[in-house]
Every structure is written in C-alpha cells, then in structure tokens.
Amino acid sequence: MEFIRFYTKPKKLLFISVAAALIFAGFSSCNEDPLPPKAVVTVIEWIPTDTIPFAQAVMNAQVWFIPPAGASQPDVIANTLVPHLTDARGQVFYELKYESVIEYKVEKEVDGLKRFGYGTLIFNENEVFYDTIYLE
C-alpha cells in the first residue's frame, strides 16, 4: 500500500505542474492589439523678406488623398472625397485602419493664386509617420 501512495503523489504533482505550465504559457502568449497606423502632415510656406526668408505654418490648407487605383478602404475613400483642413500649426492628423502607402496633395489659394504640394504617407502599425510639405 505504501508503494501505491508513493507512486500516485508524484503523478498528481506532475499533472498539477504541467497544467500550471500550460495555463501560464497560454496567458503569456497573448499579444496586445497593435495600435492603428497614424500620420501627421505639416504644411509650410516660405515667406520672403528683405534679409532671410522664414518658414510659416499654413492654416486652412486643403489636404487630399490620391488613392491608388482600385483602393477600397472606406477610410481612404472618405479622405479622398472630403479634404482635411490644416489647423493653426499647419498640421493635419490621419488614422487609418490598415497599413498602407498613400500619396496626397496639398492645395491653398493665396491672393488668387493656387499653390500646391505633393507627398507620400506611409502608414505602419504602432507608428506615427511625420511629413512636412512646402508649398510651391
């Protein structure tokens, strides 16, 4: 009888330790959801002066996406149809659901003259892409 008690205790201990190890491994393998891809566009214009030109943020510039052919992401299409306006710091903030590379156009009318700028945004998970565009 002593042999049976001695033989079953290590089995119980082994079973409990294997179960605990599996539970711990299950919890440690859970990955957090990645943060959505984000981008910040800053629009700048050069102001000529008598001495040195200086950079100034452009407020209320229109920023449009130029989507690739066949783009079907709803958030990309929405940013294509309706432009975002830059804030007082000349910035526009974007957040997409999926990773992507998208070209964009900036347009601002100053004194009856339209000024343009073009750039490319790279949306990667867990990252914020910063781009500065200078109006021509």
Buried (B, 14 or more C-beta within 10 A) or exposed (E): EEEEEEEEEEEEEEEEEEEEEEEEEEEEEEEEEEEBBBBBBBBBBEEEEEEEEEEEBBBEBBBBBEBEEEBEBEBBEEBBEEBBEBEEEBBBEBEBEEEBEBEBBBBBEEEEEEBEBEBEBEBBEEBBBEBBBBBE
